[in-house]
Amino acid sequence: KVKDFILKYYYILIISLPFILIDIITKILGYKIHFYGIFRLVPCLFTLTYIILMVGISLFLEKKKGKIVYTIFFILAFALFITNNIYYSMTNTFFDFSLIMLAGEGSDYFMDAILNCNIWVYISSVVIIISYIFGLKQFKERKKTDLKKIIKVFFLFLILHLITPLFLGKPNDALTWSTWRNPRNIYISFNDNNKSLKVSGLYEYTARGFYMTFLKSKQTVNEQDIAFLKEEYSKENDKKKNRYTGKQKGNNLIIVQLEGIDSWLINKNDTPTLYNMMKNSINFTNHYSYYNGGGSTFNSEFAVNTGFITPLSYTQNAYTFNKNSFPYSLAHLFKNEGYSVNAFHMNTKEFYSRGTNYKNWGYDNYYGLVDLGTYKDNSYYLDRELILNEDFNEKMFSDKPFVDYIITYTNHMPFSSEKGNCKMLLDLDSEENENVSYDLNEEDCARRQAKETDYMMELLLNELKTRNLYNNTTIVVLTDHYLYTLSDKTILDKYKNTSNNLINYTPFFIWNNGKDKKTVKTVTSQLNVLPTILNLFGIDYNPVNYIGSDALDNNYQKIVFFSDYSWYDGNVYVDGGIVTNKRYISEEALDNKNYYVNYLIKKNDLTLKYNYFKKLEKSSK
C-alpha cells in the first residue's frame, strides 16, 4: 500500500522539489552559523507549510493556470534564494527587507557581489532550475479549478502556521544572559537575521521579515516621551576643552575588555604586566561595572561602544538592539577620523549576535577564533591565542591608524583544577615542570587563569614593540564584571564590599607608555569610557548624545547607578532613595541626585525604546 501510494503521488514530491532544495541549500550554504540544525523540526515544518500552500494552490487550479501560478511561486522563491545567498556570500548575513532602504548605497557593489559570490550558489541554482523544469512537466490534466480544495489548502496552511512556533518551546520572559539562544525568543524578536532564518526556514523568514518590517503595528508612541527626547537632543553642545583634550590624538587605540579580572586579581604576583601598566597610567580607582543577569559581558561591550546600557525600566537585552541606529558609536566616530576598526574575541560571531551588533556599531569586522575553523582542541580558550594566532596577529595591527577591541576569555568559569581552563593551563605547566600541583581551590584557579590573561597582555606589548607601535598606541583596559561566577562567594568577602552594589568595583585604566599618569578617585562606570576616550583623542563629539560624560572633565557629575536604581557618588550609597552607608548629604543634594539618576535612566531607556537616533537621522535628511 505504501508503494502504491508513492507511485500514485510521487509527482507531488517532484513538483515540490525545487522549493525544498531552495530552503535546504540556503541553510547548508549558511553552515557557518553555529545555531539550530539544518533538519530541525520547526524550520522544516514551516517550509512544508509554505510548500503545501504553493503546490496545493497550483495543483488545484485548471492545469494551464496552475502551471502559471507554479512558475510565479518558483520565480519568487528563486529570487529569494539568489538574493539571500549572494548577500550572505558577501556579508555573512542573510538579507532582510530593511536593507531595501539602503539599496542606493549598495548599488556600487552589486556587480562585485555577483562576480565574487560563492560558486556553489550558482551550481545550486542550475540544479534548482532543472528541478523546476521537471516539476513543470508533472502537472496532471485538470480542466476546472477546484475552489473548495484550494480553500481547504489555505485553512490547512493557517492552522499549521499557527501551531508550528509552539514547537520552538516557551519564550524566556526574564532578562537572562542566555535569552539570545532561546529559539522562541529569536522568533518573537526576529532581529538577528542569521538566527531568525535558522529557526524559521527561508519562506517563513521572508514572510515574517516582511511583516516585521512593513506591517507590524509600531509600538504606541507616548507623546510625553517624544517631547522629553526632543528637548534632550536639541540642547546645545556645551562641551569645553580640558587639560586632557587631544593629548593622545593620532594614536592607535586598543581597548582590552578583560573577562572576570576582578580588582583583587591585579597585583604584582598574579598579573605583573597589568599591575605595572596600571601604575603607569590614568588609573580610575573608583570604577564600577554595570551588571545585570542579561549578559553582563555584552553589557560592557554595548556601553563602551554606544554610550548606553541595557534598559532598566523594561525587559530587553542589550544585544537585541542590533536594528537601532548608533551614529555616535566609538567605531563610527573613529572611522570618520580615518581609523580601521576591528573586534577580536575567542567566541563565534553568533554568540550574543556579536557579528550583527558589531557591524551595526560600525566595525569593519568582528573576528572570532572559533570562526577560523583551524583549532582541533579548546586551546582557543587561552587568551594568548588572541596574539599568537597568525591570522589574528596580521589583522590586529596595521600601518594606518587602527582601533582594536579585544575581548579576553580565559578567566571564565569553571574555576576547577579538574576541568575547564584551569585544567588546561595546569596541563601546559606540567609540560615544563613535572612538580606542578593540581591541588588548587577556586581562588587558586582564578589566579592561575588571570595569569594567562596577563601573559596575553605581555605578548601584546611585545608585539607593539616589535612593530614599532609601542610609543604611539593607547591601551584602554577595563573589566566586564566582577567575578560573580565564583561558586564560593566567601572568596569575594575577603577582598571587596559585598553588602551592596559596590561589589561591582572593577579595574579601569588608560595606558600610554607612562606618558600620562594620574590617579582618578572620582566614581566612574562603563558609561564614562567612550566620552573619556573621545576627549583624549581630540575627536569632536556632543556630550548630549551619551548618558555618561568625560570622567577627566572638571565639571563631571560624579555618580554611578546600578540596575536596581541604587547609586553611589563616592560619598553616599543610596538605595531606594535613602542613604544606607551613614555618610552625610544634605536633603536638597540627595533629592537632586535621586532626580538626576532617574533622569539618566529615563533618557537611556527611551532613546533605545524609540530608536531615537534613527528618527534624528531621518529628520535631518
N, C-alpha and C positions, 0 to 999 in steps of 0.2 A: 504493500500500500504506500509506503514511503516513497518507493521508487516510482510508482505511478504518479504520485503527487508531484515529485520533482520533474518528471518528464512532462507533466501537464502544464506546470507553471514555471519552468526554467527560464522562459523568455522574460519573465518579470525581473529575475536576477540580472539578466544581460542588459535589460533596459536601465536597471538601477546602477549598474556597474560604474559608469563614468562619475556619478555623484558620490559613490562610495570611495572611488580612487581619489577624487578631488580632496575629500576630507582626510583620508588616511595618509596620503602622500604629504599633505600640508603638515600634519602632525609629525611625520617622520623627518621631513626637512627641518623641522624645529627641534630636532633631537637634543640639542644643547641645552634646552630648557629643562632643567632637572626638577620638574614638578608635574605630578599627575601623569600616569602612564598612558600610552597611546590607545590601549584597548580597554580602558576603564569603563565601567557601566554607563555612567551619566553622559559623557560626550558621545558615546556610540548610540545611546538611546535617543539623544537629541537628533543626531544625524539620521537615524532610522525614522524618526518622527517627520522630519522635513522631506525625506525620500518618499514616505507614504503620501504626503501631500502632493509633491511634484509629479511623481509617477502615477499616483491614483487619479489625479485630475486629467493627466494626459491620456491615460488608457480608457477612461470612461467618456471621453469626447468622441464625436464622429472621427473616423480614422485620419482624414486629412487635417482637420483642426487639431486633433491630438498630436500629430507629428509637429505641427507648427508651434503649439504650446510647449511641447517637449524640447524643441530646439531653442525656444526663448529661455526656458528654465536652464538649459545647458549653457547658453551664452552667458547668462548672468552668473551661474556658478563658476564657469571657466574664467570669467573676468575677475571674480573674487580670488580664484586660485592664483592667477597671474599677478594681480595687484599685491596680494598679501605676500607672496613668496619672493617677488622681486624686491619689495620693500624690506622684507626680513633679511634677504641676502645682503642688502646694502647696509642695514642699520641694526640687525639682530633683534628687531622689534616688529611685531605684526602691525599692519595698517589699521588705523581707526578713522572714523568719519570727521573727527575734529581736525585732522590733517588737511582736509579739503580747504579749510580757511587759509592754509599756508601754501597752497598749490603754486601760487605765483613765485614764492621764494625758492621752491624746489625745482622749478622748470629748467634751470640751467644744468641740473644734474641728471635730468631724466634720461638722456641718451647714454650717459656713462653708466647709470644704474642698469639699463638693459644690456649693455655690452659686457659689463663685468659681473652679471648675475651668475649665480651657481649654475653650472651646466646641467645639473640634474633637474632643474626646474624645466628646462626646455626638452630634455629627454622624456621626462614625465608627461609633459604637455602633449607630445606626439602619441604616447600610449593612451592618454585620456581621450584625445580626438578620435583615435582609431576605435576605442571602446564605444564612443558616441555613435559613430557610423554603424557599427554592428547593432547597437541598441535601436537605432532608427529602423533597421530592417526587420526588427522583431514585432512590429506593431501588427496586430490581427485586424481583420476586416471588421469594422463597426460602422454601420450606416446611420445610426442615430445616437445622439448624445443621451447618456443615462444620468439625468439630473439628480435623481434620488440617491444614486450611488455616490455621486460627487459630493452631495450634502453629507452623506454618511462619512466619507473620507475626511471632510472638513471637520466634522464633530470629533472623529477619532483623533485627528491632529490636535485639536484643542484640549481634549482630555489628557492625552499623553504629554503634551507640552506643559500642562498644569501640574501633573504628577511628577515628572522627571526631576525637577530641582530638589524634591524631598529626599531623593536618594543621595544627595550630597551631605546629608546629616544636618544637625542643628547648628545654627549660627552661634558664634560666641559674642554675646552682647556686652560682656565685661571688657575693660581695657586691659588686655594682656599682651605680652611681648609676642606671643605666637599667633595672634589673630591673622597675621599676614599669610599663614599657611593653612587656615581653615577654609576648605573648598567652598562651603556655603557663604562665608563672608566674602570670598573672592567674587562669587557670582552676584551677590547682592550689590556690592560696591562697584564692581566692573570697572575699576580704574587702573588695573595693571594689564596691559594688552596681552602679554605672553601668557600669564597665568589664566586670564579670562578665556583665551582660546583653548587652553589645555583642559579646562573644566567643562567647556561647553561644545566643543567642536566648531568647525568653520561656519556652518549655517546659523546656528544659534548665536555664535559670536557676532556675526554680521547683523542679524535681526535685532538682538538686544543692544548692540553697539549703536545702531541707527536710532532705536528707541531712546537710549540714554542720552544721545547727543541732540536729537531734534524734537522728540515727542514727550519725554518725561516732563511732567509739570515741575517747574522750578519751585524751590522752597519759598514759602511765603516771606516776603520782604517786610521787615519791620522798619517803617519809615524813620522811627527814632534812632534805630541802629545806623541807618544810612546817613542820617543827619549828623550823628556823632562822628562817623568816619570822615565825612566830607569836611567837617570842621578840623579834625585832626590833621588830615593830609593837605589841607590848604594853608597850614601855618607856614610862616616864612622860615627860611633856613637861618637859624641863629648860631650856627657853628662858628666858633672862633678858634684861631690857631693857639697852640700852647707850645711849650718848650720841646715837646717830642714830635711835633708835626713835621713829617717828611724826613725824620732822622735816618730812616732806613730805606729811603726812596731809591728805587732802581735795583735793590737786592732781589735775589731769588728768595722764594718763600717755601719752606717745608713745614707743614703742620703735622705733628705726630700726635694722634689720639691714642692714648695708652689704655689697653684693656685691663681694668681692675688694679692698676698700680696705685694703691691707696697711699695716703700721706706717710704712714709709718714704714712703708716699704722703700722709700727713697732715703738711703743712708750710705755711709762710707763702705760698709761691708757687703751689703746685698747688691747695691746698684751704684757703684762708684762713678760711672760715667754720667749718669743722670744727676747724681749728687753734685759733682763738680760743675756741670752745666748750670744747675740751679743756683749755685753760689756765685756764679759769674754772669748773672742775667738780670732782667727786670723780673723780679720774683713776687708774685701775688700771694702773700702768705695767709690770706683770709678768704680763700676761694671755695665755692660750693658748687657741686654738680647737681643740677636739677635732675630729679629721679622720679619715675613712677613705674607701674607694672607693665606699661605698654611699650616696652622696647627701650630700655634705658641707654643702651649703646647708641642706637639710632637717634634717640632724642638729642644726644650731644652733637651728632653729625648734623642734624637738622638745625639746631640752634646756632652752631658755629657758621654754617653755610648760609643761612637765611636771616638770622637775627630774630627768629620766632621759636616758640616752643609748642609742645603738644597742648591742645586746648584743655583748660581746667573746668570750664563751665558746661561742657558737653563731651560725650564719649566719641573720640575719633583718634586713631593712632597717627603719629607724625608721618609715617611712610605712606599714608593714604592720600596725601595732598600732592601727588605727582601730576595732577592736572591743573594745579594752581600756578599762577604766574608769579615768579620771583625775580623781577628785573634788577633788583638791587642786591642780589646774592653775591657772595665772595667771588665765585667764578666769573660771573658776568662783568663785574667791575674790573677785575684783574685782566680779563681778556680784552676789555676796552683799552687797557694800557699796553697791549701787545704781548701779554704773557700766554704761554701754553698752560693749560690747567688739567691735571690728571689725578685720579684717585687710585690707591693701591691697598689691597687687603688680601687676606687668605681666602675668604669665602666667595662663593659664586655670586654673580650679579643678580641672581634671582632671590637671594636671601634678603629679607626686608625690602624687596623690589629695588635694590640699590642701583641696578643698571638703569632702570627707568627714572629713578629720582635724581641721580647724579647728572643724567642727560638733561633733565628738566631744569636743574640748577645752573646749567651752562657748561658743565665739564666737557672737555674733549673726549675723554674716555674714563670708564671705570674698569680697572683690571683686577681680576681675582685669580689667585694661584690655582684654585681648583679648576677654573675655566680653561687653563692651559692644557689640561689633559695629559700632562707629562709625568705626573707623580704616581708611582706604583705603591706607595705606602702613605702614612699620615705625616710624613716629615714636613709637609706644607703647614702644619700646625705651629711649627717653630718660627719665631719671628726673624731669625737670621736669614731665612729664605727670601724675605722681602728685599734683602740687599744682595744675597749670594746668587739668587736666581738670575741667570744671564739675561733672559728676556726682560724681566722687570728692571734690571740694572740699566739696560740701554734705554728703556722708556722713561725712567725716572729722572735722568739728567739730560740737559740739553744745552746747546751753545747759546740759544736765545733765552730770554728771561722765562722762568718757569715757576709754577706753583704745584707742589705735590701735596696731596692729602693722604697720609699714611695711617692706616688703622691696624694696630697690633692685635694679637690674639692669644699668645701663649699663656698669659696669666688668667686663664679661664678655667672654670670648674670642669672636672672634679679635681680636688687637691688631695690626691692619694698616690702613695708610692707603688700601688698595685695596678694602677690603670691611668689612662689619660696622659697628659703632657708631662706630668711629674715622672711617671714611669719611663716615658720615652727619654727624658733628659738624664735620668739616672742610668739607663742602659748605655747612653752615649758616654757618660762619665766613666762607667766601668770599663769601657774600651781603652781608656787612658790610664786608669787607676784601679787596680784589682781590689783595693781595700774600700771601695765605695760602699757606704751603708745604705740599705733600703729601709732602715728602721726610722722612718720620718712620719711626723704627725702632720695635721693640716697646715699649721703655721709654717713648719719647715718646708713643705711643698710649695706654699705660696711664695716663700722667699726664694726657693730654687727656680721657680717659674719666672719670678720677677727678674732674676739674674739673667735669664735668657733674653728678656726684653732689653735689658741693659746692654747685653752683648750686641744686639741689633743696633742700638744707638752708637756703640763704639765702631761698628762696621760702617755706619752711615757717615760718621765724622771722618773716618779714614778715607772713605770713597770721595768725600768732598775735597780732602787734601790732595788726593791723587789726581783729581780732575781740575785742580786749581780753582775750586769754587768755595773754599773754606772761608775766605775773607769777605765774600760778597753774598753770603746766604744767611738768611734769618730762619731760625728754627723755633716754632711755637710748639710748646709741649703742654698737653692737658690730659687729664684722666677722665674717662667717660662716666664713671660712677665709683663710689666707694665699694669695698669688697664685700657686698651684701651676699655673695654666693657662697661664703663660708658656711659650713654646717654648724660648726662650733662658734656660736656668736660671742662666747666669753672671750675669744681672742681679741675681738674689737674693743671690748671693755677695757683692756689693758692700755690701749693707745688713743682712744677717742671718747668724746662725749657722746654716749649712745642713748641718752634720755629723750632726745627730740631730733628734729631735722638737721641739727648741727652735725649729726653723724655724716652728713653729705660733704664734709670738709675733704677737699682733694687738692692735688698739686696743679699749678698753672704757672708757667714762666715763659719768657721770651728771651731767647739767647741769640747774641750777635757777636760771637767770639770775644766776649768780655768787654766789648766797646761801650755798651750801655748797661750799667749796673745800678740797680735801685731796688729797695725793698718797699713794696706797696702793701700797707697794712689794712687799707680800706676793703670792705667786703666786695666780692665780685662773684659772678656766675658765668655760665656759658654765654649768656645774652650780652655780656660785655666784650667777648672775644673779637667779634667781627668789627665793630666800630673802633676798637682799640688798634687793631691791625691796620685798618684803613687810614687812620690818622698817622700812624708810624710811617706808612708808605707814601704819605702825602697824596692819597687818592681822594679826589673831591667827592663828597657824599653829603646827603641831607640827613641829619640825625632823626628827623621826623619819621623816616622810613624804617626805623628799628624800635624794638622795645627797650633794649639796653642802650648804654652810651659808653663813650670812651672813658675807660677807668683811669686814664692818666690826665684827664681834664680836671682842673681845679674846681670846676662847678659841678662835677659829677655828683648826682644824688645817690648817696651811698646806701644801697639797700638790695637785699636778695629776698626772693619769696619762693615758696615751695608749693607742692601740689595740693596741700590741704589749706592753702591761703595763709598759713603762718609765714612770718617774715623775721628778718634779722638785719639790723643796721650796723652791727659791730659793737653795739652797746646793749640794746634790749632785744630779747627774743619774745615775739608776740604771737600768741596762739589764740584764735577766737576773739581777736581784738583786745586781748588782755595780756599785759606784761607778766611773764612767768619766771624770769630769772632774777627778780629782786633788784633790778637796776632802775635808776631814776630817769624819768622822761616826763616833761610837762604834759598836761592833759591836752593842750592845744596841739603840741607836736605829735602826740600819739594819734589824735584824730586825723591830723593832716597826713600822716604816714599810712594809717589804715586806709584812708581815701585814695592815696597815691597807688598803693598796691592793687586795690580793686580797679582803679583806672587803668593800670598797665595790663592787668589780666583781661579786662574788657576789650581794650584795644587789640591785644594779641588774638583773642578768640574771634572777635567779629571780623577782623581783617582776613583771617583764614576761612571763616564760615562763608563769607560773601565773595571770596576770591577778589578782594577789592583792588589789588594792583592790576588785575586784568581789566576791571572797569575803568581804572585810570588810564590804562594804555589805549582803550577804545575811545575814550572821551578826548584824548589828546590828538587823535588822528583826524 
